[in-house]
Amino acid sequence: MTKSRNTLNAFTLSELKSQISIKLGFPIVGKTDCLKLSTLLQKKNYGSISVSTLYRLFVNYKGIIPYQNTLDVLSQYLEYSCWANFVDTVEKKSPNRPSPEKIEITNNLLFHCIQYEATKPLTSYFESIEEMDYSFKAKVALEVYDSLLLTKKPELFFSNFSKNKFVKQFVLEDAFDPGFRIKNYDWAFKLYCNNTFDNSKENLQDYVFSQSVLFRHYVLSNNNKEALEIGKKIFIQKPVLSDDLDDIFIFPNIRYRAYKLWYLILINKSRMEIKNYIEELLEYCRTIYIDLDEISRKIVFQTIGEVFCYTTIISKYHVELKTIFKKEFETIPNSVFEKPLKKTLHYFESNGLLFHRPTKS
């Protein structure tokens, strides 16, 4: 009997890869990732899919038409009953997920509303989806993100909607782009918080998040003037106490702590002061490790690891960091622990947007 094959469209393939990467906990970018997935599928009795098939499907796609069984196995790994169930869920009309046609229309409408500053329709739309489930709102946030990539003056949208509940939570926070690929993206975070904080946890969190991601962006883009200005404000003029940091979400908390190392280097602190701070940071990781869940551990490792990789600190600290989080390496390809720190970071990616809109390698 001839095995049936299925032609894929760009949308379903992208959605399949995104959902599998999210479940794996890291993006699929090479053969070692495909080997890990192939081994996992067989070990968990989902079925057998070769590394070469996974590679041609998810990494080097050139129009491969996979067998029905391959798609069924991948769908069942994602807890769908079969490939048809996966397609029905992500493409067909349902209360939770719009069809491809609806996505295309919504995207066009959003783009034109953003492009021509149709503030009232956008405000009404964002209000109308407030009671929709998380997955629907996350999908809309991606559509807004895609539209902002194309619009000529995205800063006008940010000026109009920086305080909007949906935009703040879903577009700027959940769909935060660490690559700052939207034109004048930094303007959004300059508006995000008024640069001060009161006693409220939410306001403190907003302050730490917005100023930390701005500081990171300016450091990595070699804009030392802006980086020094923000660094002085958040680490010297308006510093946040350690106990207060522990009261907010782990992502802004660890960003603030990790990025302080960059600031100490920027202001030419002594080797001893920098060494002492690195050791303080590593000791903090050891202290909080037991209380962190799996996702939080990935966040801490990836954030501090990135900072270490963009400094000239000695490699022994790279090894110490990996050793603290050695258990987390058990769920990724076996050879990764021995690789240089920089080559391990994508396995711990914690920015949700990058699973759907990956940066070009």
N, C-alpha and C positions, 0 to 999 in steps of 0.2 A: 504494500500500500504506500502511495506517495505521501510524504509528510507535507502538511499544509504550511505555507509561509504567509507572513503578514507584512504589508508595506506600511511604514511608519510615516506620520507627518511630523513636522518640526515641533509642534506643540506637545504631542504625546511623548515624544522622545525626550524632550527637555524636562517634562514633568516626571517622567520615569526616572531619569538620572538624578534629578533634584531630590525626589523622595527617597531613593536608595542611598544617596550620599548622606542625607539627614539621618536615616536609620543607622547607617554604618558609623556615623559620627565624624566623617571626614570626606572631602571632595575626592572624586575618582579622577586622577590625572595621569596615571602611568600604569605600567604592567604589574608592578608590585601591589597596587591597589586592586587590580583585577584578580590577581592571584589570591589575595585575601578574601575577596567576595566569592570567588569560585570555591575556595576551600570551605568557607562558612556555609554556603548553600548545600554542599555535600555533607558536611558534618552535621547539620541540622535536619538532614533528610528532606530537603526541598526538591532536590534533583541535581543533575550534573550539567554544568555549562562550562565549556572550555575557557581558558584564559584568553585565547586568541579571539573567540567570539565576543567576549565581554570587552576586549580592547577595541575591536572593530566597531562595536556598538556604542561605546561610551567615550572613547578617547580619540580614535582615528576614524570617525564615521565618514564613509564614502558611499552611502546608499545601500548598505547591507540590508537584505530582506530576511529577517530572522525566522526560524521555525516557530510555529504556534506553541510548541512545548517550551521553548526558551522563554517566550513572553509569559506563559502561564506560570512557570517557575519563579520568575522575577516578580510577578504580580502577587503570588502566594507568599513570597518573602515579605511583601509589604502588607500582608494580611487582607488582600482581596481574594475572592474565591477563584478568580481566573482572569485572563487578560481582558475578556469582554466586560467583566465587572469593573476592572480598572478604567477602561476606556469610557464606560458608561458614567462612572463617577467624575472623571476629570474633564470630559468633553460634552457629554449630553446635558440637556437642561435638567436642573435640579434646584431645590431651594438654596443649596449651599454653594454650588459651583456653576457659573455661567457657561454656556456653550462657546465654542471658538468664535462663532459669528457675533455673539453678544460681547465677547471680550474685545473683538476688533472694533465694533461700533462704540463701545464704552471708551476704549482707548482713544479713538479719534475725537470723540466728544470732549473727553478730559483734556486732550492736547489742545484743542481749539479754545476751550474755556480758559485754560492756563495761558495760552499764547496771547489771547486778546483780553485778558483780565476780566473775564466774566465772573466777578466775585459773588454776586447773589446766587446764580445757579450752582456754583461750586459749594457755597455755604449750605444751600438747601440739600444738595446731594449728600454731603458729608453728614449732615444731621439725619437724613433719611435712612442711612445705613447703621446708625448707632446701635440698633438692637439686633443687627445681623451677627452671625457667629464669627469667631476669630478668623477662621480660614478665609471667609469671604472678604473681610476687611483687610487681611494681609494681601489678598490678591489685588484688591483695589489700590493698596499702597504701592505695589509693584508697578501697576499701570501709571500711577502718578509719577513714580520714579522714572519710568521710561519716557513719559511725556516731558519731564523736566530736563532730561538729557538732550531733548531735541529743541526745546523752546529757546528763543534768542535771549530772553532776559528772565531767567528763573528767579533772580533776586526780587523781582516784583511780586511773584507768588509768595515768597517767604515773608516779604514785608506785610502782605495782606493776611497771611494765615499762620504766622509764627505762634500765635496764642490759641489757634483752633485746636480743640481737643483731639480730633481724629488725626490731624497733621502732626501734632506734637507726639502723640503716642505711636502711631503706626508708620508715618513717613519719616520722621526725624529720629525716632528711637529704635523701633523694631526693624525698620528698613534702613538703618544708618549705613552709609557707604564709607568704609575706612579709606577707600581710594580717592575720595573727593572728586569723582568723575563729572559731577554736575558743575557747570560753569558758576563761579562765584558762590560755591557751596558754603564757604566759610561764613558768608553773610547770614545764613540761616542760624548758625550757632552763636553769632554775635547778638542776634535778636532773641534767641531761645531763652536766655536768662538775663536779668538786668544787672548782672555782674556783682550782685550782693546777695547775701543770704540771711534769713532770720532764723528763728528757732525751730521752724517746721522742717520735718524730715524731707518732705517733698521738695521744698525750695533748696535745701542743702544739696539734695541729690541732683537737681537740675543744674545748680551752680557747678558742682564737681564734674558732672558729665560734659556739659557744654564747654567749659574752659579746658578740661583735659583733652578732649578730642581736637580742639583748636590748637592747643600746645603741641600735640603729637603731629598734626598736619604741618605746622610751621617748622618743626624740627626736621621732619623727613623731607621737606621741600627746600631745606637750607635757607629758610627765611629767618635768620637769627634775630633780626630786629624785632619782629612780631613775637617770636618765641620768647625772647628775653623779657619783653613787656608783659606777656601773659604769665610767664614763670614768676616774675617778681611779684605780681599781684597775688597769685594763688599760693605761692610757697613762702613769701616773705611778708607782704602787706596784709593779706587776708588768709592766713594758713588755716587748715582744717585739722582739728585735734584727732589723734588716733582713735579715741573712743567714739567720736562722732562719725568717723569713717566706717567703723564697724557696725553702725546702726543703719547704713544704707546698703543698697544692692552691691553684690560683690564686684560687678564690672566697673562701675565708677570708682569704687573703693580701691581696687587694685590698680586701675589706671593711674590714679592720683599718686599712690605709693611708688609705682614703678617709674612713672615719668619724672619724678623728683630726681632720680639718678641722672637723667639727661640734663636737668637744670643745673645740678651740681657740677657737671662736666662743662656746661656752657659758661658758667661764671668762674671757671678755673679754680675750683676748690683743690686742696692738696690731695696727693695720692692717698694719704692716710685717711682723710675724711671720706673720700670716695670708697675706699676699701671698707671702712667701718659701716658705711651706709649699705653697701652690697651685702655684707654679712648680716646686717640688721634685717634686710629684705628677705634673705634666705631663711633666717631664723623665724621670721613672721610666717613664711610658708610652712615650715615644720610645725609651728604652733597651731595653725588653723586647719592643717590638712585633715585631721581626724573628723572635724565638724563639717567639712565640705561635701556636697554631693558630687556625683560624677561630672556633671556639666560645669559646676563651679571650679572644680579642679582643673578642667581643661582651660577655662577662662584665665585662671591665675597663671598656669604654665605658659600659655600662649602669649599673654600680655608681657610678663617679665622676660620671657625668651626673646621676644621681638626687641625689647629695650637692650638686652645683652648683645644681640646680634648687630645692633646699630651703634655700638661703642667699641672701643679698643681694649676692653677689659680682658684680662688673661683667661685662657680657655678653661682653667680649672673650675671657674665659677659656672661655666656652661655645664660641665660634668656634674657639679653639685646640684644644680637645678634639675637636671634629668634624673638624678638619683633619688631626689625627694619624691618625684612623680613617676618612679619606675613602674609602679603597678599599672598606671594608665597606659603604658606601652604594650600591655598584654593584649589589648583589643585591636591593635593595628599590626601591619606586616612585621614579621619577626626581626628583620634586619634594620628597622628604623632606629632602634635605640643606639646602635653603634655609629650612626651617621652624624655629621656635624649638626649642631643645634639648629642652624638655619634651615636645614633640609627636613627637619622634623616638624616644623611649626604648622604646615598646612594640615597635618593630621589632627591638630587640636583647634582648628578654625572655629571660632565662636560667634562670628558675625553672621547672622542668619541670611542677610542679603546675598552674601557671596556664594551660598549654595544654589541660588536662583540666577544671580547675575555675576558669575565669576570674572575675575580680572584676567586679562590675557597674560599668559606666562611668557 
